Amino acid sequence: MQAVLPANSFLPFCVDNLNKESLTLYVQMIKSKVDEEDYWHSSKFKAFTFDDEDDELSRLKESRQAVNNIRRLVEEDDDEDDVERISWSGEPVGSISWSVKETAASSQRADREPAFPKISTDTPSISRSQSGYSLSSLFKGKPKVGNFQTFSDALTDSSVRLYAPELRKPKSEYKDYVSDWSPEETVQRLQQGKAVSLERFRTLQDKLLLLDHAIAAHDGNVITAVLIYLKRTLCKEVLFRELESRQTALRHFIHYLSETQNQRLLLELHRALGRAEDAALLQYKEHLSITDENKRRDFLKNCLSLPFSAEDLAHVQDHYTLLERQIIIEVTDRQAERGGKVEIFQKFPRKALILNMPLITTLYYCCFYHYAEPEGTFSSPLNIRQTFKISEKQYFVTALAARAKLKAWLDVDALFASRNWLGFTRKKSPLSFQRVVDILQKNSAPTHVLQDYVALVDDGELRLTLAQKHKCHDIVISTYRDMKDRQLLLGYRGKVVRGSAEERKIDDLLSNPQIRWKN
Amino acid sequence: MRLRRSHLICCAASKEKMAAHLSYGRVNLNILREAARKELREFLDKCAGSKAIVWDEYLTGPFGLIAQYSLLKEHEVEKMFTLKNGRLPPADVKNIIFFVRPRLELMDIIADNITSEDRHHSSRDFHILFVPRRSMLCEQRLKEQGVLASFINIDEYILDLIPYDGDLLSMEYESAFRECYLENDQTSLYHTAKGLMTLQALYGTIPQIYGKGECARLVANMMLRMKREFAGSQNQILPVFDTLLLLDRNVDLLTPLATQLTYEGLIDEIYGISNGYVKLPPEKFAQKKQGEGSKDLPTEPKKLQLNSAEELYAEIRDKNFNAVGAALSKKAKIISAAFEERHNAKTVGEIKQFVSQLPHMQAARSSLANHTSIAELIKDITTSEAFFDNLTVEQEFMTGVDTDKVNTYIEDCIAQKDPLIKILRLVCMQSVCNNGLKHKVMDYYKREILQTYGYEHMLTLNNLEKAGLLKPQTGSRNNYPTIRKTLKLWMEDANEQNPNDISYVYSGYSPLSIRLTQILARPGWRSIEEVLKMLPGPHFEERQQLPSGLHKKRQQGENRTTLVFFLGGVTYAEIAALRFLSQVEDSGMEYVIATTKLINGTTWIKSLMDRPESPTQ
């Protein structure tokens, strides 16, 4: 993919020649891609066929080339494309969303505070677009071409006349003057958005009949309207009881209460219906709107007495414990940072508060700033791991990334060694060493560190690929030696620095008469 | 049909060209669009005099599919603003019209606008147009805020089904799935039924209705009921659709979770198509003119409209991405050859002829340039290791490999803090393909997710469970393998270049929803009764009586037309699969597609998340 050809490298005269030229380049590319190809083909699934990878690639290139060539032939302004006229702000000119901005621009007041952070008023783009088009020219539309206009005119005239009369006039409309509506008619009028009084439904029986008709109509709007009336005119107990046998209405009522943020009634409803877990979750959700961390912590603590499922309760407990700790750690670390005596805070000032961060982020933070602390402290990584039962893999990945970021290679080393009871002879990891190399490399580990871990990759082929990628020369060289592949070793000689130790090593091997090369 | 399209493209530069592509399909959807435009004009004329429209920003997208600014302008709309708190901007107009969705939070903003209005100096009339429906709740809120009386008109604009392309209708109702399956709010189904009634009013009664799923059943019931209510007037239009198929999204939870591998599907997966537009990173689209360096790289995203009005796009969008390169290169050759023709133009007449074709050729060139750039952007991603690994795991799940164990790849992705939605898509997929996860596996995933992404996502996990996307294994047997085998959901030898089966859209996996559609057409659902019972919800068939004289006399070999309605969303890959079926020569069936919303795995999962609007961080 890297080999996409620069457009300027072609002479713009003859398309045929160009294709030949690109073809040779393309053949070269295929050669260099052989290794990668093998990798794809060795995979178990080949459904998204990467077989025609190269074919595909060259095809795309062909069209890219053609595009570039033709562009030179026709030095037209791209704004004149008849595909779509796009303003500088990226909206097609004349579209509604574009015009909203455009027409608003003339009366935009500087002192207006945008209420929606999401909607950008985009002043710079407006001023730029004005430079391009005058307001009046914008809305003239494009010049009419051919008989296209009549095509759409004709359509307006004829086909729309088919417009169905029944769309607008259901039969009930003819009875507009009567006022004593049956429940059924009331529901219909509600559906049509017409004035209607619900007050005439006085008895419980009438009200329920009305509700049932509303439910049968499936119009959420109408159901809600009736529910609002019932909420106002019935006592809670009765309403809740009746809703229990009307699931659809119940769900609409719940939706209505949560929309209007009537938490209290909602909780009561859940409890009355024995939906304790729903109620608990709902209450838990409220913590998100509490900004003060101490208040949030206290709120979470109160949540612990709610009737969660056992599983959810464990999570809420962890959530509470985590925030409690974060508050303590934050206070301590802020002091340490201000005190200016703890080196690590001076060297790597904290970028954000640890409050409300996820657990693994907190673990990373503690592995970064509090790695060596004894297990007894709140901020000790080991303590966190214990308390929250973090899986071995997660702990390992996090600690590895944090220590590598600090370039604390000894710590990194120790992470692997400490796993092993048989005298630190072998490095062991809950992760594949390929992933380990990946993590180290992302944290810009130097070659001599990477080398140790590349060497531990089990799969020989993969090890060689990684070694080549990360320039771990020793591994490559000894692998070739073990393969007794003189040609490859010779080839690799060209890739190491002249006069380096690696080059000498290769030369020594090549001149070693005891090796029986296979080629 | 194809020929006509390419011919008309030449003159498609007319001002309302956007509509043209709606008329080339089997069913002329332009009629629907025109009906919607007429309705809009009528409302605007109701508010006599000059006007300003205050837009709920969300609506500008869907409205853009119906009308351009020019239409509003013709009806004295002089200013347009986006809805926000505070005072309305000054505008010397008679009417202020709010175009809004029926949402409580928007009512509060409107109320704020009205109360901030300077009553002594202003004599502006206020109107509200609710889209797609009026809402009691909203009007009540306006009343509580003491502004309801300020409105002269409160109306609704029934924009249920919006024509999106020649064979595609969407309600653009984003929360439909969440409302139906999580909140159990059936309002969207009511709107669906209403939309289908409108459609029948314009295109004739649909004689046959099939359906699968709870929601499908409800919609059919509502339609039949509404029809009874209108019994007074007979629909005299010759039916255009032979069959309506209503499908619940939760009958096929698997398909949207899989990564789409068609061109259009990938554009949507990677960049997101919204109301027919996509925003792309601008770098690839920078013009490099000779002698000019790349000094002014554009920083704003490039916005492109994607629909069948663009000849090349119509040709390639439904192809498997691996076949797109070849198609583009073929096109490139044709266009290059066309430009070479200038050497052969010797006489004045010939030159004139050449020049007259130039605009069309330039449009084709520009279209080719855009799609080459997009294909290059996508190629960078599909050839990445991450994409391949993800796809491998998806395909393992879909073929039933190791779905009952903790998956190492998912574990690694969590450890790398890959986007949460990606994790959720995979975990849900594993759950669906295993008919629920073992307790131990589920607990493990949950703990890892909560520890890594935050405990508040407990709420999201709960939602996914309620929607059935994530579930603990119950006593019953895993029936996914049976479903897979009976419906041939996995095809070992999917042909991406010259497809012979719908499985090409996912390079092996055939979308369950489309298999159901295909089997319904031939040999019929009776052949798969057993599997239908394993899938959630009832399946049914209803007939609607046609007035005598409207029974179609079918010509020999004439295709039948089925409208497939996806309740809860449909993906571009599924649409591609249906288009493929329409084109298969002897299928005898053409499909028109309707949905509550065009979705992909990411937007779908997102709609189910309880996003913490966390004020912290």
Interface residues (C-beta under 8 A of the other chain):
Chain A: M1 V4 A7 N8 V15 W40 S43 K44 F45 A47 F48 T49 F50 D52 E53 D55 E56 L57 S58 R59 L60 E62 S63 R64 Q65 A66 V67 N69 I70 R71 R72 L73 V74 E75 E76 D78 E80 D81 D82 V83 E84 I86 W88 S89 G90 E91 P92 G94 S95 I96 S97 W98 S99 V100 K101 T103 A104 S106 S107 Q108 R109 R112 E113 P114 A115 F116 I119 T121 S125 F139 G141 K142 P143 K144 V145 G146 N147 F148 Q149 F151 S152 L155 T156 S159 V160 L162 Y163 A164 P165 E166 L167 K169 P170 K171 S172 Q188 L190 G193 A216 A217 H218 D219 G220 N221 V222 T224 A225 I228 Q247 T248 R251 H252 I254 H255 Y256 E259 T260 L281 Y284 K285 H287 L288 S289 T291 E293 E311 D312 H315 V316 D318 H319 L322 A352 L355 N356 M357 P358 L359 I360 F388 K389 I390 S391 K393 Q394 V397 R435
Chain B: L8 C10 C11 A12 A13 S14 K15 E16 K17 A19 A20 S23 N28 N30 I31 E34 A35 K38 W55 E57 T60 G61 F63 G64 A67 Q68 Y69 S70 L72 K73 E78 K79 M80 F81 T82 K84 N85 G86 R87 P89 P90 A91 P102 L104 I109 R133 R134 S135 M136 L137 Q140 E156 E183 N184 D185 Q186 T187 L189 Y190 A193 M197 T198 A201 L202 L218 N221 M222 R225 E229 F230 A231 G232 S233 N235 I237 L261 K279 Q287 K288 K289 Q290 E300 P301 K302 K303 L304 Q305 E310 N322 G325 A326 L328 S329 K331 A332 K333 I335 S336 F339 E340 L358 P359 Q362 A363 R365 S366 S367 L368 A369 N370 T372 A375 E376 K379 D380 T382 T383 F388 L391 T392 Q395 E396 E411 D412 I414 A415 K417 D443 Y444 K446 R447 E448 L450 Q451 T452 Y453 G454 Y455 E456 M458 L459 N462 A494 E496 Q497 S507 G508 D610 P612 E613 S614 P615 T616 Q617
